[in-house]
Amino acid sequence: MKTETFIDLNPLNSLKAHGMPTGYTPEQTQGVEPQLKAYQEELKPLLADLPALRKSNQAWYLADRLPEVNIEEVIKVGQDVRDHFKDVVILGIGGSDFGPRALFDMFLGSDDYNNLYPAQRGADGKAAPNIHFFQSFDSRKCRNFLKREGLDLTQTVFVVISKSGKTLETRRNFEFFRQKLKEALKNKNIDEATHKDHFVLVTDEAIDDNGHPKSVLLQEFWDVPAQTCSARALFPVPDGVGGRYSVFSPVGLIPAAILGINVKALLQGVADGCEMAQIATDNSDNLPAQIATYQYLALKEGRNIQYFYAFGEAFKNLTKWYEQLVEESIGKRFVNKKGESIETNLIIKPTVGTIDNHSFVQNLLGGTPKDKFVLFIGASDYAREEDISGDDGIHFDDNLQATLDGTRQAVCDEAIPNISLTVQQFSEREIAQLMLILESSIAYLGEALVGLEGNTFLQPDVEKYKIKTVEALKKFTQGATRHE
């Protein structure tokens, strides 16, 4: 028997959730309550013990109050970059890219941002620099970037994000742009040594017993005798915060501050989301537990393909951020403490409405329905400040909402389980709530329900491709091409 579930949040939060007909009975949802409660009981004392929370790799719950993150310094450096540079290049991959890029998309709109009038395009309505993201090895992208009209590398700053400094993609981009920056400085008769003032580092700040940084990246800027960093600014990747959970650490806060996004409001939203995760798990206000419950029940039915269906192009990179969050957290194969073999697999389809209604929907509705589950994301107040409509006078936002409603109804008609989250105000605080809720829901899913025993926050198999890549690189000599 199908049941309609409505998940209402407490007055502290303006984020609404609506459960569409899920196909799951109250008996089914109540059946996982002991597991949810057990995880929450483990979490509560950790939230009062930061070292223990770090050890469990869940320090992201307290991103708003981590002592090593000076939010005033984040804001200060953000303004300093805005005041002195025309272009900002973000170098990072995985969570070091998807998190900052998701915030950029949602508050500034990535496709047209660099074409807007610089004096007014910041999220705060003030001047902001051009922004560019580099995450992988893409020679064409590098070539085209250097050919941009008006580009002056001597007026460009590079934000390099890597905890170890060893991440190959980020390392290679850093080396390339450092070389080009030095050349540009030399061509203008500027001392090449000043190139270090063009770098903001987000990396591991730890120093070993010999006074050397553990981060390979920081080693490039470290004065051992003085024990100081010569980069323009240095910020930590906090211990106990994995890459895919790092968006509200300096990984995401530094790019956000540069772009005029209200970082203090973001951290207020983090606090809201953390508080929500601590509400009794049998209370519908605990949205992370509710989402995890539906995902788990779907998985038990063999529904391991989840469409993360966000309506509005501003959510494009939020869908990619969520894909990494889930697949790196839940896709695991290991032997648990009882000696049992655990294999779990949850495939995320990052889907943007209405664009992907003309591609994914056919497979979603016309393909095998019994392996799918849908999490819809919508925004009631998407961009209301502008009067944008067609001949019928219906606002584009209303067209977007109507398509979301129609898509959701079509999914329900096919008896595909789905739930929906609606952002009522497109604000920093509420977007941060949404992202923290999603992070916490995956913690509940992995730790409470799937039983990953801490593996939710690890990604050991990612190292396999890195090791093989290093081996494969040995066949290339300096200056050789893949054709030689």
Backbone torsions as a table, in degrees:
resi	resn	phi	psi	omega
1	MET	NA	130.5	179.7
2	LYS	-79.6	147.7	176.9
3	THR	-130.7	146.0	178.4
4	GLU	-97.5	126.5	-175.9
5	THR	-116.1	130.1	176.4
6	PHE	-116.3	123.1	-178.4
7	ILE	-106.3	104.9	-178.1
8	ASP	-103.8	136.7	-179.6
9	LEU	-94.2	161.2	-179.5
10	ASN	-72.0	166.0	-173.7
11	PRO	-60.9	-18.6	179.2
12	LEU	-62.2	-29.9	-174.3
13	ASN	-112.0	143.3	177.1
14	SER	-102.9	8.4	178.9
15	LEU	-85.6	123.9	-179.9
16	LYS	-103.8	150.3	174.8
17	ALA	-133.1	137.8	177.2
18	HIS	-124.8	124.7	173.0
19	GLY	-89.3	122.0	173.6
20	MET	-79.7	173.2	178.5
21	PRO	-52.8	112.8	-172.2
22	THR	-94.6	-21.3	-175.4
23	GLY	85.6	3.8	-178.5
24	TYR	-111.8	132.2	-177.2
25	THR	-83.8	160.9	174.8
26	PRO	-56.3	-33.5	178.7
27	GLU	-62.4	-38.8	179.2
28	GLN	-67.7	-46.0	-179.1
29	THR	-66.7	-37.8	178.9
30	GLN	-70.0	-22.5	-178.5
31	GLY	-65.8	-23.5	-180.0
32	VAL	-98.0	0.5	-176.5
33	GLU	-56.7	-43.4	179.6
34	PRO	-58.6	-37.9	179.9
35	GLN	-68.6	-41.3	177.4
36	LEU	-61.9	-44.9	-178.0
37	LYS	-64.6	-38.5	-179.6
38	ALA	-62.5	-42.8	177.8
39	TYR	-63.9	-43.9	-179.1
40	GLN	-63.0	-37.9	178.1
41	GLU	-65.9	-31.3	175.5
42	GLU	-73.4	-34.5	-175.5
43	LEU	-73.2	-40.4	-172.5
44	LYS	-56.5	-48.9	178.1
45	PRO	-66.5	-28.9	177.7
46	LEU	-64.6	-36.5	-179.4
47	LEU	-65.7	-18.6	177.5
48	ALA	-99.7	3.1	-176.6
49	ASP	-137.6	87.3	-171.7
50	LEU	-58.2	-43.9	177.6
51	PRO	-57.7	-40.9	178.5
52	ALA	-68.5	-36.8	178.0
53	LEU	-64.0	-41.0	177.5
54	ARG	-62.5	-43.4	-178.4
55	LYS	-61.4	-31.0	178.7
56	SER	-84.0	-0.3	-178.8
57	ASN	63.7	33.8	179.6
58	GLN	-124.6	26.2	179.8
59	ALA	-66.7	-14.4	177.4
60	TRP	-62.0	-22.8	175.8
61	TYR	-58.8	-30.7	-175.6
62	LEU	-110.8	33.8	-178.4
63	ALA	-59.0	-23.1	-178.7
64	ASP	-77.9	-8.6	-174.6
65	ARG	-140.4	18.8	177.8
66	LEU	-66.6	126.4	-171.9
67	PRO	-64.4	-26.5	-177.5
68	GLU	-79.8	-6.1	-179.6
69	VAL	-104.8	110.1	179.0
70	ASN	-93.6	102.3	-173.4
71	ILE	-66.2	-31.8	178.0
72	GLU	-66.7	-36.1	177.2
73	GLU	-69.4	-36.5	175.2
74	VAL	-58.3	-47.6	-179.4
75	ILE	-64.6	-41.1	-179.8
76	LYS	-61.6	-46.5	-179.8
77	VAL	-67.5	-37.6	176.2
78	GLY	-58.0	-44.1	178.9
79	GLN	-69.6	-37.2	177.8
80	ASP	-59.6	-44.1	179.1
81	VAL	-64.9	-42.1	179.9
82	ARG	-63.3	-34.0	-176.9
83	ASP	-77.0	-24.1	-168.7
84	HIS	-119.3	-7.4	-175.2
85	PHE	-133.0	146.4	178.3
86	LYS	-89.0	-30.8	-177.1
87	ASP	-130.5	143.5	176.3
88	VAL	-124.2	129.2	178.6
89	VAL	-114.0	122.9	178.6
90	ILE	-98.5	121.1	179.5
91	LEU	-112.0	115.0	179.9
92	GLY	-177.2	167.0	179.3
93	ILE	-144.1	158.6	-177.0
94	GLY	66.3	-132.7	180.0
95	GLY	-62.7	-24.6	177.9
96	SER	-74.3	-8.1	177.2
97	ASP	-117.1	-49.5	-175.0
98	PHE	-62.3	-40.1	-179.5
99	GLY	-63.5	-57.1	177.1
100	PRO	-58.1	-39.2	-177.7
101	ARG	-68.9	-34.5	177.2
102	ALA	-63.4	-44.0	177.5
103	LEU	-63.0	-42.8	177.9
104	PHE	-58.0	-48.8	179.8
105	ASP	-59.2	-48.2	-171.7
106	MET	-69.5	-30.6	-176.4
107	PHE	-105.8	-16.9	-175.8
108	LEU	-130.7	-21.5	178.7
109	GLY	77.0	101.3	-168.4
110	SER	-68.7	-35.3	-169.8
111	ASP	-64.0	-38.0	-173.1
112	ASP	-112.2	-2.6	-170.5
113	TYR	-54.8	-50.4	-175.5
114	ASN	-67.6	-11.1	177.4
115	ASN	-92.9	-6.7	-179.1
116	LEU	-78.8	160.3	179.1
117	TYR	-63.3	118.1	-171.7
118	PRO	-55.4	-32.7	-173.6
119	ALA	-70.2	-14.1	-174.4
120	GLN	-130.6	6.7	-168.5
121	ARG	-93.0	-3.7	175.9
122	GLY	-64.8	159.6	179.4
123	ALA	-62.5	-22.4	177.9
124	ASP	-94.8	9.5	178.7
125	GLY	80.5	7.0	-178.9
126	LYS	-108.0	179.4	-177.4
127	ALA	-64.1	143.8	178.6
128	ALA	-150.9	149.5	-177.8
129	PRO	-76.8	168.8	169.0
130	ASN	-63.8	152.0	-179.3
131	ILE	-128.5	138.0	-178.7
132	HIS	-140.1	137.4	179.9
133	PHE	-114.1	130.7	174.3
134	PHE	-127.4	121.9	-176.9
135	GLN	-123.6	-21.6	-175.1
136	SER	-132.0	-171.3	176.6
137	PHE	-86.6	103.8	-179.9
138	ASP	-138.8	93.8	-175.6
139	SER	-64.2	-35.2	179.4
140	ARG	-64.8	-42.4	-179.8
141	LYS	-63.8	-43.0	177.9
142	CYS	-61.8	-45.1	-179.8
143	ARG	-60.4	-48.1	-178.0
144	ASN	-65.9	-35.4	178.4
145	PHE	-61.8	-44.3	-178.5
146	LEU	-68.1	-17.9	178.2
147	LYS	-92.6	1.5	-178.1
148	ARG	-58.7	135.9	177.9
149	GLU	-63.5	128.9	176.4
150	GLY	85.6	-2.3	-179.0
151	LEU	-68.4	132.3	176.0
152	ASP	-134.5	105.7	-176.8
153	LEU	-62.6	-22.8	178.1
154	THR	-73.9	-8.0	174.6
155	GLN	-117.4	28.5	-177.4
156	THR	-120.8	140.7	175.6
157	VAL	-116.4	147.3	-178.2
158	PHE	-117.6	123.4	175.6
159	VAL	-99.7	111.9	-174.6
160	VAL	-106.5	121.6	-173.6
161	ILE	-119.8	111.3	177.0
162	SER	-167.4	121.1	-177.0
163	LYS	-62.8	-47.7	-178.0
164	SER	-86.7	-24.1	-172.9
165	GLY	78.4	0.7	-176.9
166	LYS	-98.8	-11.1	-177.0
167	THR	-54.4	118.2	-167.3
168	LEU	-59.3	-46.4	-177.2
169	GLU	-61.2	-46.3	-179.6
170	THR	-67.7	-40.0	-179.6
171	ARG	-61.1	-46.6	-178.1
172	ARG	-64.7	-41.8	177.9
173	ASN	-63.9	-41.2	177.2
174	PHE	-59.0	-47.0	-178.5
175	GLU	-63.3	-42.3	-178.4
176	PHE	-63.6	-50.2	-176.2
177	PHE	-71.6	-30.4	174.9
178	ARG	-62.8	-42.3	178.3
179	GLN	-61.5	-47.0	-178.9
180	LYS	-66.6	-35.4	178.0
181	LEU	-65.0	-45.0	178.5
182	LYS	-59.7	-40.7	178.2
183	GLU	-62.8	-41.9	-179.5
184	ALA	-65.2	-40.8	178.8
185	LEU	-64.5	-42.7	-179.9
186	LYS	-62.6	-41.0	-179.7
187	ASN	-64.1	-21.7	177.9
188	LYS	-103.2	12.7	-179.9
189	ASN	58.6	36.7	176.1
190	ILE	-104.9	137.7	-178.2
191	ASP	-54.9	123.7	-179.1
192	GLU	-60.2	-26.0	-178.4
193	ALA	-63.4	-18.9	179.7
194	THR	-75.9	-3.3	-177.8
195	HIS	-60.5	-27.7	-176.9
196	LYS	-65.6	-23.3	179.1
197	ASP	-75.1	-3.0	179.1
198	HIS	-100.1	12.6	-177.4
199	PHE	-125.4	131.0	169.9
200	VAL	-111.0	124.4	-174.7
201	LEU	-106.0	136.0	169.7
202	VAL	-123.4	104.1	-170.4
203	THR	-158.1	-177.6	176.7
204	ASP	-71.4	125.2	-178.8
205	GLU	-90.8	-3.3	-174.3
206	ALA	-62.1	141.7	179.3
207	ILE	-117.9	136.0	-178.5
208	ASP	-79.7	-179.6	-175.4
209	ASP	-65.1	-19.1	179.7
210	ASN	-94.6	6.4	178.9
211	GLY	83.5	14.1	-179.9
212	HIS	-104.5	140.6	177.5
213	PRO	-64.9	145.0	174.2
214	LYS	-75.0	-30.0	178.9
215	SER	-74.4	125.5	177.1
216	VAL	-61.8	-34.4	178.9
217	LEU	-65.6	-47.7	-178.6
218	LEU	-64.5	-29.5	178.3
219	GLN	-57.6	-30.6	-179.4
220	GLU	-67.9	-18.1	-173.6
221	PHE	-122.8	12.8	-170.3
222	TRP	-102.6	130.4	173.8
223	ASP	-98.4	104.4	-174.3
224	VAL	-62.2	-48.9	-180.0
225	PRO	-59.4	-42.3	-178.1
226	ALA	-84.6	-15.6	-176.9
227	GLN	55.2	46.7	179.6
228	THR	-132.1	159.3	178.4
229	CYS	-103.9	132.4	-176.8
230	SER	-93.8	1.9	175.5
231	ALA	-71.1	164.9	-179.8
232	ARG	-60.6	-37.9	178.3
233	ALA	-157.1	153.8	179.7
234	LEU	-135.1	130.5	177.8
235	PHE	-133.7	152.5	-176.0
236	PRO	-88.3	152.3	158.9
237	VAL	-93.7	109.4	-170.7
238	PRO	-61.2	144.6	173.3
239	ASP	-63.2	143.5	179.3
240	GLY	81.7	10.4	179.1
241	VAL	-125.5	104.8	179.1
242	GLY	-71.9	160.7	-175.3
243	GLY	-53.8	-45.4	-176.5
244	ARG	-74.5	-9.8	177.5
245	TYR	-109.6	15.1	-167.1
246	SER	-99.9	6.1	-171.2
247	VAL	-61.0	-27.4	-179.2
248	PHE	-102.0	18.2	167.7
249	SER	-98.6	-176.9	176.0
250	PRO	-55.0	-19.9	176.3
251	VAL	-53.5	-45.6	178.8
252	GLY	-100.2	-28.1	-174.4
253	LEU	-70.9	-36.3	179.7
254	ILE	-64.9	-53.0	175.2
255	PRO	-57.6	-38.5	-180.0
256	ALA	-62.4	-45.2	-179.1
257	ALA	-63.9	-38.2	178.4
258	ILE	-61.6	-33.8	-175.9
259	LEU	-90.8	3.7	177.0
260	GLY	82.0	12.7	175.3
261	ILE	-74.2	138.9	-177.5
262	ASN	-73.8	97.3	-174.2
263	VAL	-72.6	-28.8	177.2
264	LYS	-66.9	-37.7	177.7
265	ALA	-68.2	-35.7	175.2
266	LEU	-57.6	-45.7	-177.5
267	LEU	-70.5	-27.9	171.9
268	GLN	-62.8	-40.9	177.7
269	GLY	-64.8	-35.7	175.8
270	VAL	-61.3	-45.6	179.5
271	ALA	-61.4	-39.8	177.7
272	ASP	-60.7	-47.2	-178.0
273	GLY	-64.8	-39.0	178.3
274	CYS	-64.3	-41.1	178.0
275	GLU	-62.5	-39.6	179.9
276	MET	-62.9	-38.0	-178.7
277	ALA	-66.1	-16.7	-178.2
278	GLN	-96.8	-4.1	175.1
279	ILE	-67.0	148.1	-179.5
280	ALA	-47.1	134.0	-173.2
281	THR	-68.3	-18.1	176.7
282	ASP	-89.9	7.0	177.5
283	ASN	-98.7	130.6	-177.0
284	SER	-65.8	-12.0	177.1
285	ASP	-72.4	-18.3	176.0
286	ASN	-81.2	83.0	-174.3
287	LEU	-64.3	-39.3	177.5
288	PRO	-56.7	-42.7	179.6
289	ALA	-66.7	-36.1	-179.8
290	GLN	-66.2	-46.3	179.7
291	ILE	-61.1	-46.2	-179.3
292	ALA	-60.0	-37.8	-180.0
293	THR	-60.8	-48.0	-178.9
294	TYR	-66.3	-40.1	178.2
295	GLN	-62.1	-41.6	-178.0
296	TYR	-67.1	-44.5	178.4
297	LEU	-61.8	-37.0	177.0
298	ALA	-65.7	-43.2	178.4
299	LEU	-60.1	-40.6	-179.5
300	LYS	-62.8	-26.4	177.1
301	GLU	-85.4	0.5	-177.4
302	GLY	88.9	12.9	-180.0
303	ARG	-89.8	78.9	-176.4
304	ASN	-99.9	10.8	173.4
305	ILE	-111.1	113.3	-178.4
306	GLN	-113.4	125.1	174.2
307	TYR	-87.5	115.8	172.2
308	PHE	-92.1	95.1	-164.7
309	TYR	-104.4	95.5	-176.7
310	ALA	-102.6	127.7	-176.6
311	PHE	-97.1	114.1	-177.8
312	GLY	126.2	129.6	-176.6
313	GLU	-64.3	-19.6	177.2
314	ALA	-63.3	-19.4	-179.3
315	PHE	-91.8	4.5	-172.4
316	LYS	-53.1	-51.2	-177.5
317	ASN	-83.6	-14.0	169.0
318	LEU	-63.6	-37.3	179.6
319	THR	-66.8	-35.9	177.4
320	LYS	-71.2	-39.6	176.2
321	TRP	-59.5	-42.8	-178.9
322	TYR	-69.1	-36.4	177.9
323	GLU	-58.2	-47.2	178.4
324	GLN	-65.7	-43.5	-179.8
325	LEU	-52.6	-47.2	-174.8
326	VAL	-79.0	-49.7	-171.7
327	GLU	-68.7	-36.1	176.6
328	GLU	-74.2	-25.6	-177.9
329	SER	-85.1	-41.2	-169.6
330	ILE	-99.5	-28.1	-177.7
331	GLY	-74.2	90.1	-174.1
332	LYS	-137.0	150.6	174.4
333	ARG	-139.1	114.1	-177.2
334	PHE	-160.1	172.7	176.2
335	VAL	-103.6	122.9	-175.8
336	ASN	-80.3	-177.3	-175.3
337	LYS	-65.2	-19.3	178.2
338	LYS	-88.8	-1.1	-177.8
339	GLY	84.9	11.4	-179.3
340	GLU	-90.4	142.3	176.5
341	SER	-80.9	124.9	179.7
342	ILE	-111.5	125.9	174.7
343	GLU	-132.3	122.1	179.8
344	THR	-139.4	145.6	-173.0
345	ASN	-148.6	118.0	176.4
346	LEU	-127.9	114.1	-176.8
347	ILE	-96.3	126.1	179.2
348	ILE	-100.9	132.5	172.7
349	LYS	-104.2	99.4	178.4
350	PRO	-69.5	114.3	-168.1
351	THR	-129.2	131.8	-178.2
352	VAL	-117.0	119.9	175.3
353	GLY	-90.5	143.5	7.0
354	THR	-95.8	-0.2	-175.2
355	ILE	-54.0	-50.6	-174.5
356	ASP	-80.7	-1.8	171.7
357	ASN	-63.6	-19.2	-179.3
358	HIS	-99.4	16.4	175.2
359	SER	-143.4	-64.3	-174.4
360	PHE	-69.9	-30.3	-172.8
361	VAL	-60.8	-36.9	179.8
362	GLN	-58.1	-46.9	179.9
363	ASN	-70.5	-37.7	179.9
364	LEU	-61.0	-47.6	-175.5
365	LEU	-91.7	-31.4	-174.3
366	GLY	-99.1	-17.3	178.6
367	GLY	-83.3	-166.1	179.3
368	THR	-63.8	117.4	-174.7
369	PRO	-81.8	-15.3	-170.0
370	LYS	-84.5	0.9	178.4
371	ASP	-112.8	14.2	-171.7
372	LYS	-121.9	151.9	175.9
373	PHE	-145.9	145.8	-175.8
374	VAL	-127.5	132.3	170.2
375	LEU	-114.0	110.0	-179.8
376	PHE	-88.4	142.1	173.7
377	ILE	-124.5	129.6	178.0
378	GLY	-138.5	166.7	178.8
379	ALA	-133.9	119.6	179.7
380	SER	-68.4	-36.8	-176.3
381	ASP	-111.7	69.3	-170.2
382	TYR	-73.2	-54.8	-179.9
383	ALA	-156.9	50.0	-169.5
384	ARG	-66.6	-11.7	-174.4
385	GLU	-70.0	-14.4	-179.1
386	GLU	-112.2	142.8	176.5
387	ASP	-91.9	93.3	-177.2
388	ILE	-121.6	115.1	-176.2
389	SER	-154.1	169.2	174.1
390	GLY	-92.5	-162.6	-176.7
391	ASP	-63.4	-27.2	-178.0
392	ASP	-80.1	-5.0	178.3
393	GLY	79.1	1.6	179.1
394	ILE	-79.8	124.6	-176.8
395	HIS	-60.2	145.4	178.3
396	PHE	-54.9	-37.8	178.9
397	ASP	-60.9	-35.7	177.9
398	ASP	-71.1	-35.6	173.8
399	ASN	-61.8	-41.7	179.2
400	LEU	-63.1	-45.0	-180.0
401	GLN	-65.1	-39.4	179.2
402	ALA	-63.6	-38.7	178.5
403	THR	-67.7	-38.9	175.3
404	LEU	-60.9	-47.7	179.8
405	ASP	-61.2	-42.8	-179.3
406	GLY	-66.8	-40.8	178.6
407	THR	-64.1	-43.5	-179.7
408	ARG	-62.9	-40.9	178.8
409	GLN	-66.6	-38.2	177.7
410	ALA	-64.1	-38.5	177.2
411	VAL	-64.5	-41.9	178.2
412	CYS	-63.7	-38.6	-179.8
413	ASP	-62.3	-26.7	177.4
414	GLU	-90.3	6.7	178.5
415	ALA	60.0	35.2	176.0
416	ILE	-93.2	120.3	-179.2
417	PRO	-58.3	138.7	180.0
418	ASN	-158.2	151.5	172.5
419	ILE	-132.2	164.2	-174.5
420	SER	-135.9	141.6	171.7
421	LEU	-117.6	133.2	179.4
422	THR	-122.1	121.0	175.2
423	VAL	-82.8	119.1	-175.8
424	GLN	-80.3	-36.4	177.8
425	GLN	-128.0	125.7	-176.8
426	PHE	-81.6	73.9	-176.1
427	SER	-121.5	164.8	179.3
428	GLU	-59.8	-44.3	-177.3
429	ARG	-62.9	-41.7	-176.1
430	GLU	-75.2	-37.3	176.6
431	ILE	-63.9	-39.9	177.6
432	ALA	-65.0	-38.9	173.4
433	GLN	-55.0	-50.2	-177.8
434	LEU	-56.6	-47.8	-175.7
435	MET	-69.7	-37.1	177.6
436	LEU	-68.0	-38.4	176.3
437	ILE	-59.3	-44.0	-179.5
438	LEU	-66.0	-41.6	176.6
439	GLU	-60.3	-47.2	-177.8
440	SER	-66.0	-35.7	179.6
441	SER	-62.7	-35.6	178.4
442	ILE	-72.5	-34.0	174.5
443	ALA	-62.8	-44.6	176.8
444	TYR	-61.7	-44.4	-178.0
445	LEU	-63.3	-51.0	-175.3
446	GLY	-70.8	-45.9	-174.4
447	GLU	-84.0	-44.3	-175.3
448	ALA	-81.5	-42.8	-167.5
449	LEU	-103.4	-46.1	179.3
450	VAL	-78.8	-29.3	177.4
451	GLY	80.7	52.2	-175.7
452	LEU	-87.7	-4.0	171.7
453	GLU	52.4	49.6	179.0
454	GLY	90.1	-16.3	-179.2
455	ASN	-70.5	-12.3	175.9
456	THR	-55.8	-32.1	-172.2
457	PHE	-103.3	10.3	178.5
458	LEU	-116.2	165.3	178.8
459	GLN	-148.4	60.3	-174.0
460	PRO	-61.0	-31.1	-175.0
461	ASP	-75.4	-17.2	176.7
462	VAL	-62.4	-31.1	-179.1
463	GLU	-64.5	-24.5	-177.1
464	LYS	-61.5	-44.6	-179.5
465	TYR	-69.6	-33.5	-179.9
466	LYS	-64.8	-42.4	178.8
467	ILE	-63.1	-45.2	-179.6
468	LYS	-66.5	-33.2	178.5
469	THR	-65.7	-43.9	178.0
470	VAL	-59.9	-39.9	177.9
471	GLU	-65.3	-42.4	-178.1
472	ALA	-66.7	-31.0	-178.5
473	LEU	-67.3	-20.6	-177.1
474	LYS	-64.5	-21.8	-178.8
475	LYS	-82.0	-8.4	178.4
476	PHE	-99.3	130.6	175.6
477	THR	-98.8	160.5	-178.6
478	GLN	-58.2	126.9	178.9
479	GLY	87.0	-9.6	179.2
480	ALA	-77.9	157.9	175.4
481	THR	-111.6	168.2	-178.3
482	ARG	-67.7	-12.7	-178.0
483	HIS	-90.1	-12.0	-174.2
484	GLU	-84.7	NA	NA
